Amino acid sequence: MDRSLYAKPDQIIGINSAETLTIDCTPSLGSSETLDDVSGSDGYGNTLGASVSDGDLDFEAPVVNTGTITSARTGATIAVGKAVQIRVIGAGCKPGKTYTLKIVMTTSAGDTMPVFQDIIVLP
């Protein structure tokens, strides 16, 4: 089963800004399933963590939310373990360019789930 999540809408950051992005994974998780880990490797040898389509975009290590959070984009309340957060740094990016961030994590069901998020850099 394909567990890939293509997060929408696109995230937007400024050219020299640093922002923490929250990606709600609730639609791709079962009702009692949570995100488990975003570092190391899964049981199949897949590397967990974040990568980006172009090296111009810097980011810090992703983390799974450990408390209930409210989405700044939608206003929705996101339960513990249902979102991944990552700090993205726009310094050195190309204005107007779209970067695709990929975060690979495991779930409490033992599945490996990649999440894809497009990030647009504004001048």
C-alpha positions in Angstrom: 0.0 0.0 0.0 1.3 3.4 -0.9 1.5 5.5 2.2 2.8 8.6 0.5 1.3 11.9 1.5 1.5 14.9 -0.9 0.8 17.8 1.5 -1.3 20.7 0.2 -1.4 23.6 0.0 2.1 24.6 -0.8 4.1 26.3 2.0 5.5 29.8 1.3 8.5 31.3 3.0 10.5 34.5 2.4 13.9 34.6 0.9 15.8 35.3 4.1 13.3 34.0 6.6 13.3 31.0 8.9 10.0 29.4 9.6 8.7 26.3 11.3 6.4 24.4 9.0 3.7 22.0 10.3 2.5 19.2 8.1 -0.7 17.6 9.2 -0.5 13.9 8.4 -3.9 13.0 9.9 -5.6 12.2 6.6 -3.0 9.4 5.9 -3.1 7.9 9.4 -5.6 5.5 10.9 -7.7 6.8 13.8 -5.4 5.3 16.5 -2.2 5.4 14.4 0.5 8.0 15.1 3.8 9.0 13.6 6.6 7.2 15.3 10.0 8.2 14.2 11.7 10.6 11.8 15.4 9.7 12.4 17.6 6.6 11.9 16.3 3.9 9.6 13.3 1.7 9.4 13.3 -2.1 9.5 13.8 -2.3 5.7 17.0 -0.2 5.5 15.3 3.1 4.4 16.8 6.2 5.8 14.4 8.3 7.8 14.5 12.1 8.0 14.3 15.0 5.6 15.8 15.8 2.2 15.1 18.5 -0.4 15.1 18.6 -4.2 17.8 21.3 -4.3 20.6 22.0 -1.8 19.8 25.7 -1.7 17.1 25.2 1.0 18.4 24.6 4.5 16.4 22.9 7.2 16.7 21.5 10.7 15.8 17.9 11.7 12.1 17.2 11.6 10.2 16.3 14.8 6.8 14.7 15.5 4.5 16.9 17.5 4.4 15.9 21.2 1.5 18.2 22.1 -1.8 19.2 20.5 -1.1 22.0 18.1 -3.3 24.4 16.0 -2.5 24.6 12.3 -1.6 28.2 11.3 -2.9 27.5 7.8 -6.2 25.9 8.5 -7.0 26.6 12.2 -7.5 22.9 12.7 -6.4 21.2 16.0 -3.9 18.5 15.3 -3.7 15.6 17.8 -0.4 14.4 19.4 1.7 12.3 17.0 -0.3 13.3 13.9 1.9 16.1 12.5 5.6 16.6 11.6 7.3 19.9 12.2 10.4 21.2 10.5 12.2 24.5 10.6 13.1 25.7 7.1 15.6 28.5 6.4 15.3 30.6 3.2 18.7 32.2 3.2 20.5 31.3 0.0 17.4 30.3 -1.8 16.3 31.4 -5.3 13.2 33.7 -5.2 10.3 32.3 -7.1 11.6 28.8 -7.0 9.6 25.8 -5.7 11.5 23.3 -3.6 10.1 19.8 -2.8 10.8 18.7 0.8 10.6 15.0 1.4 10.3 13.7 5.0 10.4 9.9 5.6 9.0 8.6 8.9 7.6 5.4 10.5 4.2 5.0 12.0 2.9 3.2 15.1 1.6 0.5 12.7 5.1 -0.2 11.6 4.7 1.4 8.1 7.2 3.7 6.4 5.5 6.9 5.2 7.1 9.5 3.0 5.6 13.0 3.0 6.2 15.5 0.2 5.7 19.2 0.7 6.3 21.9 -1.9 7.9 25.1 -0.6 7.7 28.3 -2.6 10.3 31.0 -1.8 9.1 34.6 -2.2 11.5 37.6 -2.6 
